[in-house]
Amino acid sequence: MLPPLIADMNITTPVVQFLRSQGVDVVSAFEEGWHFYEDTKILANAHLMDRFVLTHDSDFGHLAVYLKQPTTGIILLRPGGRTPDEVISDLQDLLEMEVDWTPPLIAVYRFGRLRIRRL
């Protein structure tokens, strides 16, 4: 099971709905009206809410690793620009994996491969 999430603005509504249908606790930045929030604010909100950020945007990793912004965790789905069905397929694979989601960490999922960097 995935940890509690905040779905970044680039995670589409069908993907959020799929995650919820699988029992994942997910808050949508879009639904929350965070359209104009900078990535730093979304990451800070996620940390305050003890949630991971689910995103296609590698800037979140930069914020956490190089700028040392506090984070609970980041799940980066690569590459970006894929259809909702392709993203859902990736998430189905990710949901089937046994992963230690103990924070803080950055997880990068790309075409069936998951890399985890503990912070």
MARBADO-503554 format. One record per residue: x, y, z of N, C-alpha, C in turn. Coordinates in Angstrom, 2 decimals. Example, Ala and Ser with C-alpha at 12.3 -4.5 7.8 and 13.67 -1.06 7.14 Angstrom:
<site n_u="13.19" n_v="-5.69" n_w="7.80" ca_u="12.30" ca_v="-4.50" ca_w="7.80" c_u="13.20" c_v="-3.30" c_w="7.80"/>
<site n_u="12.85" n_v="-2.25" n_w="7.08" ca_u="13.67" ca_v="-1.06" ca_w="7.14" c_u="12.90" c_v="0.03" c_w="7.87"/>
END
This chain:
<site n_u="0.85" n_v="-1.19" n_w="0.00" ca_u="0.00" ca_v="0.00" ca_w="0.00" c_u="0.89" c_v="1.24" c_w="0.00"/>
<site n_u="0.41" n_v="2.24" n_w="-0.68" ca_u="1.13" ca_v="3.50" ca_w="-0.72" c_u="0.87" c_v="4.29" c_w="0.56"/>
<site n_u="1.80" n_v="5.17" n_w="0.92" ca_u="1.58" ca_v="6.02" ca_w="2.10" c_u="0.54" c_v="7.10" c_w="1.77"/>
<site n_u="0.07" n_v="7.85" n_w="2.77" ca_u="-0.82" ca_v="8.98" ca_w="2.48" c_u="-0.13" c_v="9.97" c_w="1.53"/>
<site n_u="-0.90" n_v="10.48" n_w="0.57" ca_u="-0.33" ca_v="11.29" ca_w="-0.50" c_u="-1.00" c_v="12.65" c_w="-0.65"/>
<site n_u="-0.23" n_v="13.58" n_w="-1.21" ca_u="-0.77" ca_v="14.77" ca_w="-1.85" c_u="-0.43" c_v="14.63" c_w="-3.32"/>
<site n_u="-1.44" n_v="14.61" n_w="-4.17" ca_u="-1.23" ca_v="14.53" ca_w="-5.61" c_u="-0.96" c_v="15.93" c_w="-6.12"/>
<site n_u="0.21" n_v="16.12" n_w="-6.70" ca_u="0.60" ca_v="17.41" ca_w="-7.27" c_u="-0.37" c_v="17.79" c_w="-8.40"/>
<site n_u="-0.29" n_v="19.03" n_w="-8.82" ca_u="-1.19" ca_v="19.54" ca_w="-9.87" c_u="-1.07" c_v="18.75" c_w="-11.17"/>
<site n_u="0.07" n_v="18.11" n_w="-11.42" ca_u="0.25" ca_v="17.38" ca_w="-12.67" c_u="-0.28" c_v="15.94" c_w="-12.61"/>
<site n_u="-0.88" n_v="15.57" n_w="-11.51" ca_u="-1.52" ca_v="14.25" ca_w="-11.38" c_u="-3.00" c_v="14.45" c_w="-11.67"/>
<site n_u="-3.49" n_v="13.81" n_w="-12.72" ca_u="-4.85" ca_v="14.06" ca_w="-13.22" c_u="-5.93" c_v="13.47" c_w="-12.30"/>
<site n_u="-7.13" n_v="13.99" n_w="-12.45" ca_u="-8.27" ca_v="13.54" ca_w="-11.66" c_u="-8.53" c_v="12.04" c_w="-11.83"/>
<site n_u="-8.49" n_v="11.47" n_w="-13.05" ca_u="-8.69" ca_v="10.01" ca_w="-13.15" c_u="-7.66" c_v="9.22" c_w="-12.34"/>
<site n_u="-6.44" n_v="9.71" n_w="-12.26" ca_u="-5.40" ca_v="9.01" ca_w="-11.48" c_u="-5.73" c_v="9.10" c_w="-9.99"/>
<site n_u="-6.13" n_v="10.27" n_w="-9.54" ca_u="-6.52" ca_v="10.44" ca_w="-8.13" c_u="-7.70" c_v="9.53" c_w="-7.81"/>
<site n_u="-8.69" n_v="9.49" n_w="-8.69" ca_u="-9.86" ca_v="8.63" ca_w="-8.48" c_u="-9.46" c_v="7.15" c_w="-8.42"/>
<site n_u="-8.54" n_v="6.75" n_w="-9.30" ca_u="-8.05" ca_v="5.37" ca_w="-9.26" c_u="-7.42" c_v="5.07" c_w="-7.91"/>
<site n_u="-6.55" n_v="5.95" n_w="-7.44" ca_u="-5.87" ca_v="5.71" ca_w="-6.16" c_u="-6.89" c_v="5.56" c_w="-5.03"/>
<site n_u="-7.87" n_v="6.43" n_w="-5.01" ca_u="-8.91" ca_v="6.34" ca_w="-3.98" c_u="-9.67" c_v="5.03" c_w="-4.07"/>
<site n_u="-9.93" n_v="4.58" n_w="-5.29" ca_u="-10.65" ca_v="3.30" ca_w="-5.46" c_u="-9.83" c_v="2.12" c_w="-4.95"/>
<site n_u="-8.52" n_v="2.31" n_w="-4.84" ca_u="-7.64" ca_v="1.26" ca_w="-4.33" c_u="-7.39" c_v="1.40" c_w="-2.83"/>
<site n_u="-8.06" n_v="2.37" n_w="-2.20" ca_u="-7.93" ca_v="2.55" ca_w="-0.76" c_u="-6.78" c_v="3.45" c_w="-0.33"/>
<site n_u="-6.16" n_v="4.14" n_w="-1.29" ca_u="-5.05" ca_v="5.03" ca_w="-0.96" c_u="-5.63" c_v="6.35" c_w="-0.44"/>
<site n_u="-5.06" n_v="6.85" n_w="0.65" ca_u="-5.45" ca_v="8.13" ca_w="1.23" c_u="-4.73" c_v="9.22" c_w="0.45"/>
<site n_u="-5.47" n_v="9.93" n_w="-0.40" ca_u="-4.85" ca_v="10.93" ca_w="-1.28" c_u="-5.64" c_v="12.23" c_w="-1.27"/>
<site n_u="-4.90" n_v="13.32" n_w="-1.10" ca_u="-5.44" ca_v="14.67" ca_w="-1.20" c_u="-4.95" c_v="15.23" c_w="-2.53"/>
<site n_u="-5.86" n_v="15.84" n_w="-3.28" ca_u="-5.51" ca_v="16.40" ca_w="-4.57" c_u="-5.24" c_v="17.89" c_w="-4.44"/>
<site n_u="-4.05" n_v="18.32" n_w="-4.87" ca_u="-3.72" ca_v="19.75" ca_w="-4.86" c_u="-4.72" c_v="20.52" c_w="-5.73"/>
<site n_u="-5.16" n_v="19.92" n_w="-6.82" ca_u="-6.15" ca_v="20.54" ca_w="-7.69" c_u="-7.46" c_v="20.75" c_w="-6.94"/>
<site n_u="-7.94" n_v="19.70" n_w="-6.29" ca_u="-9.21" ca_v="19.80" ca_w="-5.56" c_u="-9.12" c_v="20.77" c_w="-4.39"/>
<site n_u="-7.94" n_v="20.89" n_w="-3.82" ca_u="-7.75" ca_v="21.81" ca_w="-2.68" c_u="-7.64" c_v="23.26" c_w="-3.13"/>
<site n_u="-7.56" n_v="23.49" n_w="-4.44" ca_u="-7.45" ca_v="24.84" ca_w="-4.96" c_u="-6.06" c_v="25.44" c_w="-4.85"/>
<site n_u="-5.06" n_v="24.58" n_w="-4.88" ca_u="-3.67" ca_v="25.03" ca_w="-4.74" c_u="-3.04" c_v="25.35" c_w="-6.09"/>
<site n_u="-3.83" n_v="25.81" n_w="-7.04" ca_u="-3.38" ca_v="26.07" ca_w="-8.41" c_u="-2.16" c_v="26.96" c_w="-8.49"/>
<site n_u="-2.10" n_v="27.96" n_w="-7.64" ca_u="-1.03" ca_v="28.94" ca_w="-7.74" c_u="0.06" c_v="28.73" c_w="-6.70"/>
<site n_u="0.00" n_v="27.61" n_w="-5.98" ca_u="1.04" ca_v="27.33" ca_w="-4.99" c_u="2.34" c_v="26.96" c_w="-5.70"/>
<site n_u="3.41" n_v="27.47" n_w="-5.19" ca_u="4.73" ca_v="27.05" ca_w="-5.66" c_u="5.01" c_v="25.66" c_w="-5.11"/>
<site n_u="5.96" n_v="24.97" n_w="-5.74" ca_u="6.31" ca_v="23.62" ca_w="-5.29" c_u="6.75" c_v="23.63" c_w="-3.82"/>
<site n_u="7.43" n_v="24.68" n_w="-3.40" ca_u="7.89" ca_v="24.75" ca_w="-2.00" c_u="6.70" c_v="24.72" c_w="-1.04"/>
<site n_u="5.62" n_v="25.38" n_w="-1.38" ca_u="4.43" ca_v="25.42" ca_w="-0.53" c_u="3.73" c_v="24.06" c_w="-0.52"/>
<site n_u="3.65" n_v="23.42" n_w="-1.67" ca_u="3.03" ca_v="22.08" ca_w="-1.72" c_u="3.85" c_v="21.09" c_w="-0.90"/>
<site n_u="5.17" n_v="21.14" n_w="-1.04" ca_u="6.02" ca_v="20.24" ca_w="-0.27" c_u="5.90" c_v="20.52" c_w="1.22"/>
<site n_u="5.85" n_v="21.78" n_w="1.60" ca_u="5.69" ca_v="22.15" ca_w="3.01" c_u="4.35" c_v="21.66" c_w="3.56"/>
<site n_u="3.28" n_v="21.85" n_w="2.78" ca_u="1.96" ca_v="21.36" ca_w="3.20" c_u="1.97" c_v="19.86" c_w="3.38"/>
<site n_u="2.56" n_v="19.16" n_w="2.44" ca_u="2.64" ca_v="17.70" ca_w="2.54" c_u="3.37" c_v="17.28" c_w="3.80"/>
<site n_u="4.48" n_v="17.95" n_w="4.09" ca_u="5.25" ca_v="17.62" ca_w="5.29" c_u="4.43" c_v="17.88" c_w="6.56"/>
<site n_u="3.74" n_v="19.03" n_w="6.61" ca_u="2.91" ca_v="19.34" ca_w="7.77" c_u="1.77" c_v="18.34" c_w="7.96"/>
<site n_u="1.29" n_v="17.80" n_w="6.84" ca_u="0.20" ca_v="16.82" ca_w="6.88" c_u="0.70" c_v="15.38" c_w="6.97"/>
<site n_u="2.03" n_v="15.21" n_w="7.04" ca_u="2.66" ca_v="13.89" ca_w="7.11" c_u="2.27" c_v="13.03" c_w="5.90"/>
<site n_u="2.39" n_v="13.64" n_w="4.71" ca_u="2.05" ca_v="12.97" ca_w="3.46" c_u="3.22" c_v="13.05" c_w="2.48"/>
<site n_u="3.26" n_v="12.11" n_w="1.59" ca_u="4.21" ca_v="12.12" ca_w="0.49" c_u="3.61" c_v="12.94" c_w="-0.65"/>
<site n_u="4.46" n_v="13.57" n_w="-1.46" ca_u="4.01" ca_v="14.24" ca_w="-2.68" c_u="4.13" c_v="13.23" c_w="-3.82"/>
<site n_u="3.04" n_v="13.04" n_w="-4.55" ca_u="3.04" ca_v="12.23" ca_w="-5.76" c_u="3.09" c_v="13.19" c_w="-6.93"/>
<site n_u="4.09" n_v="13.05" n_w="-7.80" ca_u="4.31" ca_v="14.05" ca_w="-8.84" c_u="5.04" c_v="13.47" c_w="-10.04"/>
<site n_u="5.04" n_v="14.25" n_w="-11.12" ca_u="5.89" ca_v="13.99" ca_w="-12.28" c_u="7.04" c_v="15.00" c_w="-12.32"/>
<site n_u="7.08" n_v="15.91" n_w="-11.38" ca_u="7.96" ca_v="17.07" ca_w="-11.38" c_u="9.22" c_v="16.81" c_w="-10.53"/>
<site n_u="10.37" n_v="16.73" n_w="-11.19" ca_u="11.62" ca_v="16.45" ca_w="-10.48" c_u="12.09" c_v="17.61" c_w="-9.61"/>
<site n_u="11.46" n_v="18.78" n_w="-9.73" ca_u="11.84" ca_v="19.91" ca_w="-8.88" c_u="11.67" c_v="19.59" c_w="-7.39"/>
<site n_u="10.73" n_v="18.73" n_w="-7.06" ca_u="10.52" ca_v="18.38" ca_w="-5.65" c_u="11.75" c_v="17.69" c_w="-5.06"/>
<site n_u="12.39" n_v="16.84" n_w="-5.84" ca_u="13.62" ca_v="16.20" ca_w="-5.37" c_u="14.71" c_v="17.22" c_w="-5.14"/>
<site n_u="14.81" n_v="18.19" n_w="-6.03" ca_u="15.80" ca_v="19.26" ca_w="-5.88" c_u="15.55" c_v="20.03" c_w="-4.58"/>
<site n_u="14.30" n_v="20.34" n_w="-4.31" ca_u="13.96" ca_v="21.06" ca_w="-3.09" c_u="14.35" c_v="20.28" c_w="-1.84"/>
<site n_u="14.10" n_v="18.99" n_w="-1.86" ca_u="14.37" ca_v="18.16" ca_w="-0.68" c_u="15.86" c_v="17.86" c_w="-0.51"/>
<site n_u="16.55" n_v="17.56" n_w="-1.60" ca_u="17.95" ca_v="17.12" ca_w="-1.50" c_u="18.91" c_v="18.30" c_w="-1.43"/>
<site n_u="18.80" n_v="19.22" n_w="-2.35" ca_u="19.79" ca_v="20.29" ca_w="-2.45" c_u="19.45" c_v="21.52" c_w="-1.62"/>
<site n_u="18.15" n_v="21.81" n_w="-1.51" ca_u="17.76" ca_v="22.98" ca_w="-0.71" c_u="17.36" c_v="22.59" c_w="0.71"/>
<site n_u="17.39" n_v="21.27" n_w="0.98" ca_u="17.14" ca_v="20.74" ca_w="2.33" c_u="15.77" c_v="21.14" c_w="2.90"/>
<site n_u="14.78" n_v="21.30" n_w="2.02" ca_u="13.44" ca_v="21.59" ca_w="2.51" c_u="12.90" c_v="20.32" c_w="3.17"/>
<site n_u="12.33" n_v="20.46" n_w="4.37" ca_u="11.81" ca_v="19.27" ca_w="5.05" c_u="10.75" c_v="18.56" c_w="4.21"/>
<site n_u="10.80" n_v="17.25" n_w="4.23" ca_u="9.84" ca_v="16.45" ca_w="3.48" c_u="9.57" c_v="15.15" c_w="4.20"/>
<site n_u="8.35" n_v="14.69" n_w="4.08" ca_u="8.01" ca_v="13.35" ca_w="4.54" c_u="8.43" c_v="12.36" c_w="3.47"/>
<site n_u="8.13" n_v="12.69" n_w="2.23" ca_u="8.53" ca_v="11.83" ca_w="1.13" c_u="8.00" c_v="12.35" c_w="-0.20"/>
<site n_u="8.62" n_v="11.85" n_w="-1.25" ca_u="8.27" ca_v="12.21" ca_w="-2.61" c_u="8.23" c_v="10.94" c_w="-3.43"/>
<site n_u="7.17" n_v="10.77" n_w="-4.21" ca_u="7.10" ca_v="9.68" ca_w="-5.18" c_u="7.06" c_v="10.34" c_w="-6.55"/>
<site n_u="8.12" n_v="10.15" n_w="-7.30" ca_u="8.28" ca_v="10.77" ca_w="-8.61" c_u="8.01" c_v="9.71" c_w="-9.68"/>
<site n_u="6.98" n_v="9.96" n_w="-10.48" ca_u="6.63" ca_v="9.05" ca_w="-11.58" c_u="7.25" c_v="9.58" c_w="-12.86"/>
<site n_u="8.10" n_v="8.79" n_w="-13.49" ca_u="8.81" ca_v="9.21" ca_w="-14.70" c_u="8.45" c_v="8.28" c_w="-15.84"/>
<site n_u="8.48" n_v="8.72" n_w="-17.05" ca_u="8.59" ca_v="10.12" ca_w="-17.42" c_u="7.24" c_v="10.81" c_w="-17.25"/>
<site n_u="7.25" n_v="12.12" n_w="-17.27" ca_u="6.02" ca_v="12.90" ca_w="-17.25" c_u="5.38" c_v="12.89" c_w="-18.63"/>
<site n_u="4.23" n_v="13.50" n_w="-18.73" ca_u="3.57" ca_v="13.62" ca_w="-20.03" c_u="2.90" c_v="12.36" c_w="-20.53"/>
<site n_u="2.71" n_v="11.39" n_w="-19.66" ca_u="2.05" ca_v="10.15" ca_w="-20.07" c_u="0.54" c_v="10.27" c_w="-19.87"/>
<site n_u="-0.20" n_v="9.42" n_w="-20.53" ca_u="-1.65" ca_v="9.45" ca_w="-20.42" c_u="-2.07" c_v="8.96" c_w="-19.03"/>
<site n_u="-3.27" n_v="9.35" n_w="-18.59" ca_u="-3.75" ca_v="8.84" ca_w="-17.31" c_u="-3.75" c_v="7.31" c_w="-17.25"/>
<site n_u="-4.13" n_v="6.64" n_w="-18.33" ca_u="-4.13" ca_v="5.18" ca_w="-18.33" c_u="-2.73" c_v="4.61" c_w="-18.12"/>
<site n_u="-1.74" n_v="5.23" n_w="-18.72" ca_u="-0.35" ca_v="4.77" ca_w="-18.53" c_u="0.11" c_v="4.99" c_w="-17.09"/>
<site n_u="-0.27" n_v="6.13" n_w="-16.53" ca_u="0.10" ca_v="6.42" ca_w="-15.13" c_u="-0.60" c_v="5.44" c_w="-14.20"/>
<site n_u="-1.85" n_v="5.16" n_w="-14.46" ca_u="-2.59" ca_v="4.19" ca_w="-13.64" c_u="-1.95" c_v="2.82" c_w="-13.73"/>
<site n_u="-1.51" n_v="2.42" n_w="-14.90" ca_u="-0.82" ca_v="1.14" ca_w="-15.05" c_u="0.46" c_v="1.11" c_w="-14.20"/>
<site n_u="1.21" n_v="2.21" n_w="-14.23" ca_u="2.41" ca_v="2.30" ca_w="-13.39" c_u="2.05" c_v="2.17" c_w="-11.92"/>
<site n_u="0.99" n_v="2.86" n_w="-11.51" ca_u="0.58" ca_v="2.82" ca_w="-10.11" c_u="0.08" c_v="1.44" c_w="-9.70"/>
<site n_u="-0.57" n_v="0.72" n_w="-10.62" ca_u="-0.98" ca_v="-0.65" ca_w="-10.32" c_u="0.25" c_v="-1.50" c_w="-10.01"/>
<site n_u="1.30" n_v="-1.34" n_w="-10.82" ca_u="2.55" ca_v="-2.06" ca_w="-10.56" c_u="3.14" c_v="-1.66" c_w="-9.21"/>
<site n_u="3.15" n_v="-0.37" n_w="-8.95" ca_u="3.72" ca_v="0.14" ca_w="-7.70" c_u="2.93" c_v="-0.36" c_w="-6.49"/>
<site n_u="1.62" n_v="-0.43" n_w="-6.61" ca_u="0.79" ca_v="-0.93" ca_w="-5.52" c_u="1.05" c_v="-2.39" c_w="-5.20"/>
<site n_u="1.50" n_v="-3.15" n_w="-6.18" ca_u="1.78" ca_v="-4.57" ca_w="-5.98" c_u="3.15" c_v="-4.82" c_w="-5.34"/>
<site n_u="4.01" n_v="-3.82" n_w="-5.36" ca_u="5.35" ca_v="-3.97" ca_w="-4.79" c_u="5.30" c_v="-3.86" c_w="-3.26"/>
<site n_u="6.17" n_v="-4.62" n_w="-2.62" ca_u="6.32" ca_v="-4.48" ca_w="-1.18" c_u="7.44" c_v="-3.49" c_w="-0.95"/>
<site n_u="7.07" n_v="-2.34" n_w="-0.40" ca_u="8.02" ca_v="-1.24" ca_w="-0.24" c_u="7.97" c_v="-0.74" c_w="1.20"/>
<site n_u="9.12" n_v="-0.48" n_w="1.77" ca_u="9.21" ca_v="0.16" ca_w="3.07" c_u="9.13" c_v="1.67" c_w="2.86"/>
<site n_u="7.99" n_v="2.25" n_w="3.15" ca_u="7.76" ca_v="3.67" ca_w="2.92" c_u="8.14" c_v="4.52" c_w="4.13"/>
<site n_u="8.97" n_v="4.00" n_w="5.02" ca_u="9.37" ca_v="4.77" ca_w="6.19" c_u="10.05" c_v="6.06" c_w="5.76"/>
<site n_u="9.48" n_v="7.20" n_w="6.16" ca_u="10.05" ca_v="8.49" ca_w="5.74" c_u="11.31" c_v="8.84" c_w="6.52"/>
<site n_u="12.05" n_v="9.80" n_w="6.02" ca_u="11.87" ca_v="10.52" ca_w="4.77" c_u="12.58" c_v="9.80" c_w="3.62"/>
<site n_u="12.01" n_v="9.90" n_w="2.44" ca_u="12.61" ca_v="9.27" ca_w="1.27" c_u="12.10" c_v="9.89" c_w="-0.01"/>
<site n_u="12.84" n_v="9.63" n_w="-1.06" ca_u="12.39" ca_v="9.96" ca_w="-2.42" c_u="12.37" c_v="8.65" c_w="-3.19"/>
<site n_u="11.24" n_v="8.36" n_w="-3.82" ca_u="11.10" ca_v="7.16" ca_w="-4.64" c_u="10.88" c_v="7.60" c_w="-6.08"/>
<site n_u="11.63" n_v="7.00" n_w="-6.98" ca_u="11.48" ca_v="7.30" ca_w="-8.40" c_u="11.05" c_v="6.01" c_w="-9.10"/>
<site n_u="9.88" n_v="6.06" n_w="-9.73" ca_u="9.36" ca_v="4.91" ca_w="-10.46" c_u="9.42" c_v="5.21" c_w="-11.95"/>
<site n_u="10.05" n_v="4.30" n_w="-12.69" ca_u="10.18" ca_v="4.48" ca_w="-14.14" c_u="10.13" c_v="3.11" c_w="-14.81"/>
<site n_u="9.07" n_v="2.89" n_w="-15.58" ca_u="8.93" ca_v="1.67" ca_w="-16.39" c_u="9.25" c_v="0.39" c_w="-15.62"/>
<site n_u="8.56" n_v="0.19" n_w="-14.49" ca_u="8.70" ca_v="-1.06" ca_w="-13.75" c_u="9.84" c_v="-1.10" c_w="-12.76"/>
<site n_u="10.60" n_v="-0.05" n_w="-12.69" ca_u="11.76" ca_v="-0.03" ca_w="-11.77" c_u="11.55" c_v="1.05" c_w="-10.73"/>
<site n_u="11.77" n_v="0.70" n_w="-9.46" ca_u="11.63" ca_v="1.65" ca_w="-8.37" c_u="12.99" c_v="1.83" c_w="-7.71"/>
<site n_u="13.41" n_v="3.10" n_w="-7.64" ca_u="14.63" ca_v="3.44" ca_w="-6.91" c_u="14.25" c_v="4.28" c_w="-5.71"/>
<site n_u="14.84" n_v="3.97" n_w="-4.57" ca_u="14.54" ca_v="4.70" ca_w="-3.35" c_u="15.81" c_v="5.32" c_w="-2.81"/>
<site n_u="15.70" n_v="6.59" n_w="-2.47" ca_u="16.81" ca_v="7.32" ca_w="-1.84" c_u="16.31" c_v="7.77" c_w="-0.47"/>
<site n_u="16.94" n_v="7.25" n_w="0.54" ca_u="16.59" ca_v="7.64" ca_w="1.92" c_u="17.27" c_v="8.97" c_w="2.23"/>
<site n_u="16.53" n_v="9.84" n_w="2.87" ca_u="17.06" ca_v="11.16" ca_w="3.20" c_u="17.48" c_v="11.22" c_w="4.66"/>
END
